Amino acid sequence: MYVDRTLLYIRALTPLHVGVGRGYGAYVDLPIQRDEFGFPCIWSSSLKGSIKSWIAKLDRDAYRCLGPEPDELERAEAKQSHVVFTDAKLVLVPVRVISGVYAYATSLHLLNNLAKYLEVVEYSAGLIGKDIIQKLESGVALVSRGRLLHEGKLLVNEVELRAEVVEDLVAELGLDKALPDEISREVFNRGLALIPDGDNASITVVNRSMLLQYRVRLERETKKVSTGPWSEEFVPAETIFASLVLCTGGEIRKKTDGIEEKIKCSKDMIVDAIKHANIIFIGGKETIGRGLVKLYPHSPR
């Protein structure tokens, strides 16, 4: 049983490639991970693996709470992790707008995913009211800033939508409390667009925010192309994901100067370790600066 639970938000500081290997028959050679509905995500195995490798350098006790490595299984006291990470679901994506370079966009589907995670951490405040749902179902987008509109319509990522301004949209959706303060302020300042899911408008807008980069490999001596070109897909910087961290409260044994003690794998221990790690790399392309993210453990109240 997982007695301790908290949200973990992930904010991309640089373009992010958490891949699935080489795509066969896809429009891109090296696609990013996506959920069952086609939205970008970070699978739990990739998220936990990255966090674990960084915590290993900073907090050995917290690292041991995350379970043994495959080559340590035979001699490990505990065969499984005392901590679970769920898939990191997309919450907010930066989109191109007429004024202000970019704003944040989300949708009813994405907010419903977040609401499920909020329910697990026993945050009962609802995210979306009936009036907002009715407007979205009629195909109307909602924005928090009038400057996001052009001639009364919202133009994001070259998609044009009917739209209305709701000045306190961030608060009406409950995002002012559900999100960490730093992210909430950025969303408020940049502006928020709530995109309807009808006619696949939301997934179209999201996909048009993704980056596609073509690369080649050169021969060192001649500088001629030896491999490529091939295409790589990236989630843009400033994208926000949310995951859950679940802790059993189990114990690990630690021996110091011949004295053995038991250490509880609590939420506080794991959160402190994550806060200590703070900024890490997730996914591939680390040596060219891709995948730098900031971690935000958060328990809304």
N, C-alpha and C positions, 0 to 999 in steps of 0.2 A: 504494500500500500504506500502511496506517495503522499506523505503528510504535509510536506512543504512545497509550495508552488509559487512561481513568479513569472512575469513576462520578461522576455528579452527582445529588445528592439535592435536591429542591425541597420546602420546607415552607411551606404556606400560613399566613401570619400574620393575614390577614383573608379573608373569603369571596372566592372566586375564580371569575370568569366568563371563560373562554376559549371563545368561542362559535363557532358554525357559520353564523351569520346567522339569518334568520327561518325557523323550522321550519314545514313545510307539513303539515297534518294531524296534527301532534304534539300531545301533551298540554300542551306549553309553547310559547309563542311564540318565545322566544329560548333554545334549549337549549345545553348545554355540549358540548364535544368528547368523544367516546367512541371506544373501540377497536372492533375487529371483533366483540367478544363483548358489547359493551354496557356495559363498565366505563368510568368517567371516565378521561380521559387528557389530556395536552397534546401536540398534534401538534408534530413537530420544527420545522416552519416557524414556528409561533407562538413556540416556545421560543427558537429561534436568533435570530429577529427581535428579540425583546425584549432578550435578552442583548447582542446586537450594538449596539442603539441606546444601551444604557447604557455599554458598554465604549467606545463612540466618544467619550464625554465624558471618559474617564479614561485610556485607553491607546491612542494612535493606531496604534502598531505592532501590537498584538494585534488591533485593529479591522481593519487591512488584511489580516491573516491569515485573516479570516473571509469574504474575497471582496468584490468590488466591488458597489456598488449598481447597480440596472438602468440608471440614467442615466450610470453611469461605465464601462459595459462596453466601449464603443468605444475609449476612451483607456487602459483598464486594461492593465497588463503581464500579469497573470495573470487569466484569465477565470473561474476557479473558486476555491472556498474551499479552504484547506489544512486546514480543521477541519470535522468532521461532528458534528452532534447527532442522536441518535435520538429517537423519540417518548418522552415521559416517561410511564412506566407507573405505575399506582396500586400502592402497596405497603401503606399503612396508612391507615385512615379512622377518625376519631373516632365513637364510637357512644354513645348514651344508655344508662346502666346504672342499676340500683337504688341503688347506693351509690357516691359519689365523683363524681357529675355525668357524667363520661364516661371511657371507656377506649378503647384502640385495638383495631381489629379487622382481621384479614387472613384469607386463605384459602389452600388448597393451590394453586389456580389462580394467585393473585397472587404467591405465593412462587416458583412455577415460572417465572413471567416474570422475577422478580428473579434467580433462579438462572442463567438464560440470560445476563443481563448480567454476572453475577459470573464466569461462564465466560470471557467475552470479555476481562475484565481479569485472567484467569489466577488467579482465586481458587478453589481446588479444593475447599475444605471444603463438604460437602453440607449442605443446609438441613434436610431432613426425613428422619427414620428410618422404617423399615418399620412399626414399632409405632404410630407416630403416624398414618401413612397408613391403616392398618387401622381405627383408631378413627374417623377422619374418614369413611371409606367406609361405616362402620356408622351414620353419622348422629350421632355424638357430637362435641360441641364441646369444645375444650380451653381452659382459662383458667389464667392465672398467679397469680390471687388468689382466695382463697375468698370475699372480700367481693363478688365479682361475681355470685355465685350467690344465688338465693332459693329456699328449700325444695328445694335440690339441683338446680335448673335455672337455665340462663342465660337472662336476659331482656334482650335488646338491641334497641333500636329497635322495641319492641313485638312482637318475634319471640321465641318461647319454644323453647328447645332443650335436649335432654339434654346434660349436661356433666360433665366431670371436671376436677379441679384438678391441674396439673402445676407445682409451685412454681418450677422452673428452666426454664420453657417458653421464655423469651427466649434463654437460652443453648443449650438443646436444639435450637432452630431455627437456631442460628448467627447470630442477629440481633445479638448483643452485639458481634460483630466486623464483620459485614456492614454495620451501620449506623454513621454517625458517632456519636461518644461522646455528644454533646449530645442527639441524638434517642434513642439507646439508653437513656440514663438516664431520659428522659421516659416512654418506653414501659414501662420497668421500674417506675417509680413509679406511673404511672396504671393499669397492668394491661393485659394483652394477652388477647384472645379470638381463638382460631383457629376459624373458622366452616367447617363442611362445605359443599362445593359441591353435594351432592345435593339434589334437589328445588328447585334454584335458591335455596337458603337464603342463600348468600354474596352473590349479586347483589341479592337482596331487601333484605338488611341494608344493603348499600352504598347502594342507591337511596333508602332511607328516611333516610339521613343527608344527602342533598342538600337544599338550601334552595330554596324557591320564593317569589319575591317579586313582588307585583303593584305596578305603577307607573302613574301618569298624568302627563300634561303639562298644566300650567295656563297659561291666558292671563295675561300679565304684569299687565295693567290690571285685569281683572275677577276674576281668580283662579278662573274657571270652567274646567272640564276641556275642553281643546281636542283632546287625543288620549288614547286609552286607555279602560279599563285594558288593559295588556298584561302578560304574565308573563315573568319572567327566572329562569333556573336558575343556582344557584351551588354550587360545591364548598365545604364548610365549612372554616373556619379549623382548623388543625392537621392537615390532610390531608397525607400524605407521598407524593411521586412519586419515581421514579428514572429517570434517562436515562444515556446513554453519551456521552462526548466522545472522539472519535477524531481524531488528528492525523497528518498525512502526514510531518511533519518537513521540509516544503518551505521555501523561502526567499523572502523579499521583499527588494527593494532599497530602501535609504534613503540620501538624500543630505543631509549636514550640513556647512554651510560649504564647499560645493563638493566635499567628499570623499564618495565613494560607498562604502557598506558593505552587506554582506549579513547579514540577520537571520533566524535559523532560527525557524520557527513550531513550537516545541516544546510539549509538554504542560505543562511548567513555566511557560512564558510565559502560556499560556491560563489555567491554574489560578490563577496570581498575579493575572491580570486579573479573573477571576471572584471571587476572594476580595476584591479591591479594591472591586468593585461590591457584593458581599455581599448587600445588600437592595435589591430592585428591584420594579417593577410588571410583571406579565404579564397580558395580556388586556385586556378593556374595563372601563369604569366606574372608571377611575383617579381621576377628579376627585371621586368620592364614596367614595374609600378602599378600593375593591375591588381585589383582585389583588396585594396586597403580599405578597411571598414572601422567604424567606431561602434562599440557595444554599449547598450544602455539597459541594464537590469532595471525593471520598473514594476512597482506594485501600486496601482492606482487605488486611491481611497476617497 
